[in-house]
Amino acid sequence: MFRFDDDMIVTPLLTHRIGHDAPTLHLRRHQDDGMFDRFASHVEELWTRGTPVWEGEADGQA
């Protein structure tokens, strides 16, 4: 997903498809709670649940 103010480019994952076989959508925000806001809130939720991965460390030990 790439987001630029009220424009967004997303590639939704489809079952049994790999990246180059999935569609790319260009979304523009035109209203509250539309497709744009749904994708944005989903990505925000995933971002807040993520945890850092530190290169070279296993199980949090250096």
Contacts in CASP RR format, 6 or more apart in sequence:
PFRMAT RR
TARGET T0000
AUTHOR 0000-0000-0000
METHOD contacts of the structure
MODEL  1
MFRFDDDMIVTPLLTHRIGHDAPTLHLRRHQDDGMFDRFASHVEELWTRG
TPVWEGEADGQA
1 8 0 8 1.000
1 9 0 8 1.000
1 10 0 8 1.000
1 11 0 8 1.000
1 39 0 8 1.000
1 43 0 8 1.000
2 8 0 8 1.000
2 9 0 8 1.000
2 10 0 8 1.000
3 40 0 8 1.000
3 43 0 8 1.000
6 28 0 8 1.000
6 29 0 8 1.000
6 36 0 8 1.000
7 26 0 8 1.000
7 27 0 8 1.000
7 28 0 8 1.000
7 29 0 8 1.000
8 26 0 8 1.000
8 27 0 8 1.000
8 28 0 8 1.000
8 29 0 8 1.000
8 36 0 8 1.000
8 39 0 8 1.000
8 40 0 8 1.000
9 24 0 8 1.000
9 25 0 8 1.000
9 26 0 8 1.000
9 27 0 8 1.000
10 24 0 8 1.000
10 25 0 8 1.000
10 27 0 8 1.000
10 39 0 8 1.000
11 19 0 8 1.000
11 22 0 8 1.000
11 23 0 8 1.000
11 24 0 8 1.000
11 25 0 8 1.000
12 22 0 8 1.000
12 23 0 8 1.000
12 25 0 8 1.000
13 22 0 8 1.000
14 21 0 8 1.000
14 22 0 8 1.000
14 23 0 8 1.000
27 35 0 8 1.000
27 36 0 8 1.000
27 39 0 8 1.000
28 36 0 8 1.000
29 36 0 8 1.000
29 37 0 8 1.000
30 36 0 8 1.000
54 60 0 8 1.000
END
